[in-house]
Amino acid sequence: MDRIDANLNKELQREMFEPADLSNRDADKIKRPSIKYWPDVWRRLKQNKLAMSGLVLIVGIIIIAIAGPYMNKFDYFEQDYTKINLKPNSTHFFGTDELGRDLWTRVWIGARYSLIIGILAAAIDFVIGVLYGGVAGVASRRVDAFMMRLAEVIYSIPYLLVVILLSVVFSKEGSGTSLFVLILAMTLTSWVPMSILVRGQVLQLKESEYSLASESLGASNGWILKKHIIPNTLGPILVNVTLTIPRAIFAEATLGFLGLGFQAPNSSLGSLANDGLAGMAVGNAYQLIIPAILISLIMFGFNVLGDGLRDALDPRLRK
């Protein structure tokens, strides 16, 4: 009987413990290559055709703004009264203005000024807003409340009034508004939305586990802000910077159109549109349409790029 039971156990062991086939052991395994955050952001941004078209458009405009004035032989200030109000042609690609100046050269140099104003204004907003909002977020409640009320008072001042006052104070008689005055006027109040955004992100992230762990280990508020909080807020900050540039360009164009921007012989896209307004009455609509179209293209490119960055930087949309 014992011998029969021993044989039965051997048979059961042979049937139940046969070696498994390992050839297909990875068939159901979920595999995904390890991709770091920023390369993954770039990969997802490239999948957004509209955002990439905006990026290509912006790069193209910047390249032509740099090289465009050198594509013909006409100087920025050159006047030729025998070629007044010429329509666009093979010699003058964008035509001429009421003083016989080549609009191709003037439009692309005006685009340079507009892009410089937009980029510098966004950079200043970024620096001041991140520093101010970061300090307010990690400070005590009393300091935070004081800093935010001060920011709200500053933001309540209309930038148009600031431009007029600064133009009167800093501009020389008859010279119009300078590049420094325009950037200073727009950045005196426009950094406040960036600081509010950063403050909100800081208040949220300083309660995270890694921030509390660093604080429990004796890290200072400045170290936590620099190493943990600011790097994790770069996504919303970069999106806001991307959308700040077209706002600054449009603000400058508005001031130029109202006659508060660059004055002749210097010009930006806004002041060129203002100069071209007079040509509408005599059938020279191209003098207004060309700078207006370029302003629209710049704003379109930056806005769709900002929307694409918002989607690419959102980890919840990661696939």
ZIGI-V758481 format. One record per residue. N is the residue number from 1. RES is the residue in three letters. OMEGA is omega in whole degrees, 0 to 359 (none if undefined). Layout:
[[N,RES,OMEGA] [N,RES,OMEGA]]
This chain:
[[1,MET,179] [2,ASP,180] [3,ARG,179] [4,ILE,178] [5,ASP,180] [6,ALA,178] [7,ASN,179] [8,LEU,178] [9,ASN,178] [10,LYS,179] [11,GLU,179] [12,LEU,180] [13,GLN,179] [14,ARG,183] [15,GLU,186] [16,MET,186] [17,PHE,174] [18,GLU,179] [19,PRO,181] [20,ALA,177] [21,ASP,185] [22,LEU,184] [23,SER,182] [24,ASN,185] [25,ARG,180] [26,ASP,184] [27,ALA,183] [28,ASP,182] [29,LYS,179] [30,ILE,183] [31,LYS,174] [32,ARG,180] [33,PRO,180] [34,SER,181] [35,ILE,178] [36,LYS,190] [37,TYR,185] [38,TRP,172] [39,PRO,178] [40,ASP,176] [41,VAL,179] [42,TRP,178] [43,ARG,181] [44,ARG,177] [45,LEU,179] [46,LYS,179] [47,GLN,178] [48,ASN,186] [49,LYS,181] [50,LEU,179] [51,ALA,179] [52,MET,176] [53,SER,175] [54,GLY,178] [55,LEU,179] [56,VAL,179] [57,LEU,180] [58,ILE,179] [59,VAL,179] [60,GLY,180] [61,ILE,179] [62,ILE,180] [63,ILE,181] [64,ILE,177] [65,ALA,179] [66,ILE,187] [67,ALA,186] [68,GLY,181] [69,PRO,179] [70,TYR,181] [71,MET,174] [72,ASN,188] [73,LYS,186] [74,PHE,180] [75,ASP,182] [76,TYR,184] [77,PHE,186] [78,GLU,179] [79,GLN,179] [80,ASP,186] [81,TYR,173] [82,THR,182] [83,LYS,183] [84,ILE,174] [85,ASN,175] [86,LEU,176] [87,LYS,177] [88,PRO,181] [89,ASN,184] [90,SER,179] [91,THR,176] [92,HIS,190] [93,PHE,178] [94,PHE,181] [95,GLY,179] [96,THR,180] [97,ASP,185] [98,GLU,176] [99,LEU,179] [100,GLY,179] [101,ARG,183] [102,ASP,183] [103,LEU,177] [104,TRP,180] [105,THR,184] [106,ARG,180] [107,VAL,183] [108,TRP,173] [109,ILE,173] [110,GLY,176] [111,ALA,176] [112,ARG,181] [113,TYR,181] [114,SER,179] [115,LEU,178] [116,ILE,179] [117,ILE,181] [118,GLY,183] [119,ILE,179] [120,LEU,178] [121,ALA,179] [122,ALA,179] [123,ALA,179] [124,ILE,176] [125,ASP,180] [126,PHE,184] [127,VAL,183] [128,ILE,182] [129,GLY,180] [130,VAL,180] [131,LEU,183] [132,TYR,180] [133,GLY,178] [134,GLY,179] [135,VAL,180] [136,ALA,182] [137,GLY,182] [138,VAL,181] [139,ALA,178] [140,SER,183] [141,ARG,182] [142,ARG,179] [143,VAL,178] [144,ASP,180] [145,ALA,180] [146,PHE,181] [147,MET,180] [148,MET,177] [149,ARG,177] [150,LEU,179] [151,ALA,180] [152,GLU,177] [153,VAL,179] [154,ILE,183] [155,TYR,180] [156,SER,180] [157,ILE,180] [158,PRO,183] [159,TYR,178] [160,LEU,177] [161,LEU,178] [162,VAL,179] [163,VAL,181] [164,ILE,181] [165,LEU,180] [166,LEU,177] [167,SER,179] [168,VAL,186] [169,VAL,189] [170,PHE,187] [171,SER,174] [172,LYS,184] [173,GLU,177] [174,GLY,184] [175,SER,179] [176,GLY,182] [177,THR,182] [178,SER,178] [179,LEU,180] [180,PHE,182] [181,VAL,180] [182,LEU,181] [183,ILE,179] [184,LEU,181] [185,ALA,182] [186,MET,183] [187,THR,179] [188,LEU,182] [189,THR,189] [190,SER,179] [191,TRP,185] [192,VAL,178] [193,PRO,177] [194,MET,180] [195,SER,178] [196,ILE,177] [197,LEU,181] [198,VAL,179] [199,ARG,179] [200,GLY,178] [201,GLN,180] [202,VAL,179] [203,LEU,179] [204,GLN,186] [205,LEU,181] [206,LYS,175] [207,GLU,180] [208,SER,185] [209,GLU,184] [210,TYR,177] [211,SER,178] [212,LEU,178] [213,ALA,178] [214,SER,179] [215,GLU,179] [216,SER,178] [217,LEU,175] [218,GLY,180] [219,ALA,180] [220,SER,179] [221,ASN,179] [222,GLY,180] [223,TRP,179] [224,ILE,179] [225,LEU,184] [226,LYS,188] [227,LYS,187] [228,HIS,192] [229,ILE,183] [230,ILE,178] [231,PRO,181] [232,ASN,176] [233,THR,185] [234,LEU,180] [235,GLY,178] [236,PRO,180] [237,ILE,180] [238,LEU,177] [239,VAL,180] [240,ASN,178] [241,VAL,180] [242,THR,180] [243,LEU,178] [244,THR,182] [245,ILE,179] [246,PRO,177] [247,ARG,179] [248,ALA,179] [249,ILE,179] [250,PHE,178] [251,ALA,178] [252,GLU,178] [253,ALA,178] [254,THR,178] [255,LEU,178] [256,GLY,180] [257,PHE,178] [258,LEU,180] [259,GLY,180] [260,LEU,180] [261,GLY,178] [262,PHE,177] [263,GLN,180] [264,ALA,7] [265,PRO,176] [266,ASN,182] [267,SER,168] [268,SER,180] [269,LEU,179] [270,GLY,179] [271,SER,175] [272,LEU,176] [273,ALA,177] [274,ASN,178] [275,ASP,181] [276,GLY,180] [277,LEU,180] [278,ALA,181] [279,GLY,179] [280,MET,184] [281,ALA,183] [282,VAL,175] [283,GLY,179] [284,ASN,184] [285,ALA,181] [286,TYR,181] [287,GLN,175] [288,LEU,187] [289,ILE,185] [290,ILE,177] [291,PRO,178] [292,ALA,178] [293,ILE,181] [294,LEU,175] [295,ILE,181] [296,SER,180] [297,LEU,179] [298,ILE,180] [299,MET,178] [300,PHE,182] [301,GLY,182] [302,PHE,181] [303,ASN,180] [304,VAL,175] [305,LEU,177] [306,GLY,177] [307,ASP,178] [308,GLY,177] [309,LEU,179] [310,ARG,179] [311,ASP,183] [312,ALA,182] [313,LEU,181] [314,ASP,182] [315,PRO,179] [316,ARG,179] [317,LEU,181] [318,ARG,181] [319,LYS,none]]
